[in-house]
Structures are given as structure tokens and as C-alpha cells.
């Protein structure tokens, strides 16, 4: 559990502190591991578990030139830049 990272933060408009625990990809999220993490940070099991996959790969390496020229993809990228 030494690789875990914990942070507490606030979200404007929502009451109370929010908590996040960043778990490295190499640690399998089994039920016993999840319980150990909650115990480690002295919190009850959370009501939500969010998982994500990260990459150091540049976004252009995950698309093709054809996809980048597609109008739906162009619209998606414009929406992403505007937010």
C-alpha cells in the first residue's frame, strides 16, 4: 500500500470534503485490497469507485489521420477544447 496517494478536496457547490485515493495500475482492485485501502486511510468503504487508465502516449498516437478528419471527431475535439 506504499504506492497509494491520498488527497482531500472540495468541489464548489457541493457540501463537505471529498476524498480520493490514487491506486497504481499494478495493484489489482480486489475486495480484500479495497477493504485494506479503506482501513489504511481510516475511512469506511466509499459509495463510489472510479477507475481510469492513464498513458504517457500523446493523443495523436491513439488516432489515425482518417479519424482526425472525420467531422464527428472534429466536433468532439472542439467541445473538449471549449470546456
C-alpha positions, 0 to 999 in steps of 0.5 A: 500500500506504499504506492497509494496517494491520498488527497482531500478536496472540495468541489464548489457547490457541493457540501463537505470534503471529498476524498480520493485515493490514487491506486497504481495500475499494478495493484489489482482492485480486489475486495480484500485490497479495497477493504485494506485501502479503506482501513489504511486511510481510516475511512469506511468503504466509499459509495463510489469507485472510479477507475481510469487508465492513464498513458504517457502516449500523446493523443495523436498516437491513439488516432489515425489521420482518417479519424482526425478528419472525420467531422464527428471527431472534429466536433468532439475535439472542439467541445473538449477544447471549449470546456 
